[in-house]
Amino acid sequence: MAGELDTRTRGRTARGRLRALDAYLCQSESALLTRREGAWARAVFVDVGFGEHPWTTLESATAFRALNPELSVVGVELEAERAHAAARAHSDARTHFREGGFVLPLAPEEPARLVRAMNLLRQGPLERIPEAHRAMSRHLLPGGLLVEGSSDTDGAVLVAHLLRRTPEAEAPAREGLLFHTDFSRGFAPLLLRDWLPRDLRRRVRPSEPLHAFFQAWESAWKAARAEGHTAPPEAFAESVLRLARMTPGVAPDAWLLTHGFLRWSPPGGIPP
Ligand SMILES: C[S@@+](CC[C@H](N)C(=O)[O-])C[C@H]1O[C@@H](n2cnc3c(N)ncnc32)[C@H](O)[C@@H]1O
């Protein structure tokens, strides 16, 4: 059921669109996906706004259950008919589909370990975004993660907030930004700027930290190309290595680099 935070949107999705994000989460958040102590044994993965068909929810369920076969998964949709159709066709003992919005349709004793909301905060008032982040984090156990962002239609370019629930605060910590490209569109830092989560799109202005970040990445990329790293995967990896030397919080991790990921977790978090 739509609450006052929710805005109706189209349901376009595609198989494989969020597969790279699944791979990232399996690689970098395997401890989160597999924790079993105390309330973590019951902690679910929630996919908010799965779209016209629940392909991305089902693909994530398969990927995450390779690490944690007992994992329960809840697909949530604002559009009742989409939720009911998915439930009829795809639910089982550990896979559920429910109608709902940012105030997640979970029982009070149903904790979450991971909440994903991709490609749905594109409309609606900008000032509601922190409230939507807070609402979607409410069921996360401390240490749990909310991933909210945007991608192009086939997931070739994706940027997402990594928001971590802490024991102290109701609002999740803005831990980092995750950038991904599969290089099918080539590579330049500006390609990723175009897919920033909605609350950050207008923040790439002089004097904003995000502007300085993109300027530094752009110079690192130009320097990498000038030294002969012109193929997109190489130019990307080399640019991130250079960026990491001058920008705190850039992870020069080999797996991330070879899979087209840049994670930026500046000290103090992503500015609101
Ligand atoms: C563009 S589709 C995205 C589907 C999928 N997440 C993806 O990334 O491919 C957005 C879906 O989110 C749903 N939606 C929009 N706002 C929502 C909200 N507040 N809560 C739950 N679902 C929402 C829409 O009904 C739509 O089906």
The ligand as an SDF file (V2000), in Angstrom:
LIG
                    3D

 27 29  0  0  0  0  0  0  0  0999 V2000
   11.9570    0.9340  -12.5840 C   0  0  0  0  0  0  0  0  0  0  0  0
   11.3260   -0.3840  -11.6100 S   0  0  0  0  0  0  0  0  0  0  0  0
   12.8490   -1.0320  -11.0020 C   0  0  0  0  0  0  0  0  0  0  0  0
   12.8380   -2.5090  -10.8340 C   0  0  0  0  0  0  0  0  0  0  0  0
   14.1250   -3.1010  -10.2740 C   0  0  0  0  0  0  0  0  0  0  0  0
   14.3810   -2.6700   -8.9250 N   0  0  0  0  0  0  0  0  0  0  0  0
   15.3080   -2.7740  -11.1570 C   0  0  0  0  0  0  0  0  0  0  0  0
   16.2210   -2.0870  -10.6940 O   0  0  0  0  0  0  0  0  0  0  0  0
   15.3190   -3.2080  -12.3050 O   0  0  0  0  0  0  0  0  0  0  0  0
   10.6920    0.4550  -10.1770 C   0  0  0  0  0  0  0  0  0  0  0  0
    9.6500   -0.3580   -9.4240 C   0  0  0  0  0  0  0  0  0  0  0  0
    9.6250    0.1400   -8.0900 O   0  0  0  0  0  0  0  0  0  0  0  0
    8.2840    0.2440   -7.6580 C   0  0  0  0  0  0  0  0  0  0  0  0
    8.2670    1.2810   -6.6350 N   0  0  0  0  0  0  0  0  0  0  0  0
    8.3840    2.6290   -6.7840 C   0  0  0  0  0  0  0  0  0  0  0  0
    8.3830    3.2350   -5.5920 N   0  0  0  0  0  0  0  0  0  0  0  0
    8.2610    2.2620   -4.6710 C   0  0  0  0  0  0  0  0  0  0  0  0
    8.1880    2.2680   -3.2640 C   0  0  0  0  0  0  0  0  0  0  0  0
    8.2140    3.4070   -2.5780 N   0  0  0  0  0  0  0  0  0  0  0  0
    8.0860    1.0930   -2.6230 N   0  0  0  0  0  0  0  0  0  0  0  0
    8.0410   -0.0760   -3.3100 C   0  0  0  0  0  0  0  0  0  0  0  0
    8.0840   -0.1520   -4.6480 N   0  0  0  0  0  0  0  0  0  0  0  0
    8.2050    1.0000   -5.3220 C   0  0  0  0  0  0  0  0  0  0  0  0
    7.4960    0.6210   -8.9030 C   0  0  0  0  0  0  0  0  0  0  0  0
    6.1390    0.2590   -8.7750 O   0  0  0  0  0  0  0  0  0  0  0  0
    8.2390   -0.1810   -9.9800 C   0  0  0  0  0  0  0  0  0  0  0  0
    7.6340   -1.4280  -10.1850 O   0  0  0  0  0  0  0  0  0  0  0  0
  1  2  1  0
  2  3  1  0
  2 10  1  0
  3  4  1  0
  4  5  1  0
  5  6  1  0
  5  7  1  0
  7  8  2  0
  7  9  1  0
 10 11  1  0
 11 12  1  0
 11 26  1  0
 12 13  1  0
 13 14  1  0
 13 24  1  0
 14 15  1  0
 14 23  1  0
 15 16  2  0
 16 17  1  0
 17 18  1  0
 17 23  2  0
 18 19  1  0
 18 20  2  0
 20 21  1  0
 21 22  2  0
 22 23  1  0
 24 25  1  0
 24 26  1  0
 26 27  1  0
M  CHG  2   2   1   9  -1
M  END
$$$$
